[in-house]
Amino acid sequence: MNITKWRTYLVTAVSRSAGRSTPEVVAAALAGGVDVVQLRDKAATDRERYETGLRLRELTAAAGVPLLVNDRIDLAAAIDADGVHLGQTDLPVSVARERLGEGAVVGVSASTVEQAREAEAAGADYLGVGAVYGTDSKDVSGDRDGIGTERIAAVADAVDLPVIGIGGVDAGNAAPVVEAGATGVAALSAITAAEDPEAATAALRAAVTE
Amino acid sequence: MNITKWRTYLVTAVSRSAGRSTPEVVAAALAGGVDVVQLRDKAATDRERYETGLRLRELTAAAGVPLLVNDRIDLAAAIDADGVHLGQTDLPVSVARERLGEGAVVGVSASTVEQAREAEAAGADYLGVGAVYGTDSKDVSGDRDGIGTERIAAVADAVDLPVIGIGGVDAGNAAPVVEAGATGVAALSAITAAEDPEAATAALRAAVTE
């Protein structure tokens, strides 16, 4: 797995999937060429996420795509995910590393240069930085007013880690995020709520690779 | 550790502690003779619960009292707790056992005889059964209308596991819970919100042992 090649990153949100299951949306995103999937599904219970996660593990493994879990180190271990993504108020990176092993991917949300430097010092493998464009979604950690692509550039300059821009990003506005220095972009609604999640993923991919 | 000797069980709830920290309340409950402590603190972030949990581990270890963690297997492992307490929608008992080892204590919430039998079959070590007397607390899992001491008796008859009655229990109404067949009682507000948590614990203990 090479994190520096992650261009498109799906964060699942069953509450926004228009009645489709998370495995359905993930299967479509995989067909559309998504590079990495994070199981989030905040509206689901732990047991539901566990059941969903086992299915996502099958789908992503078959596609050769890494699977991460939001917040929960125990859930990541239980479904044999490749790692976790931690927010600023979650368990520390050191705990994730200890429980999941040195080979696990540990991502951290950061909204500022200071948080980014702290996460790098703590041993994070990549950063989720946002909300880039502002969002009303409670599904995005950090500053929801929109930090802008200038902040993406500042963070990318300040650390040596891959930066994934998140928050309000879609095929129409993704290019400036990678031009600012992000490795790739994460999408929730832009894929999950799309009429055609496969096409939306392909469009997002095209926007950041062309 | 002998679970069948648990008479008084504290569930922490920092939101109900009148400004006192959870370690302060736990220290007082330990001085009052509490038999087991569960870190819950639903209003806290994961990082706060981790920091609190490390302190509770010191306090409970010094007192020779077991420490459990609500819901979170990763947090239990991170603070070297003795086990976890799982609700009906949490990760399965099998996952807790696999992650924490055979020696860990795994408790499960049950409101009905059917749930109790399922938890026993899944390998639970004890059951938290309630809400015994009804409660408006969202801090209590299961049926909040009050299942009554008859249900405690039915569950205690149906399974071989220790039963801890929870929900609206205080020193004034605890005796009928153990008379119905519960090993002990769990308290949230009756200890945490008390003016003197040490005296409240001692009073609860007296009510269930005399």
Interface residues (C-beta under 8 A of the other chain):
Chain A: T45 D46 R47 E48 Y50 D71 R72 I73 D74 L75 A77 A78 Q88 T89 D90 L91 P92 V95 E98 R99
Chain B: T45 D46 R47 E48 Y50 D71 R72 I73 D74 L75 A77 A78 Q88 T89 D90 L91 P92 V95 E98 R99
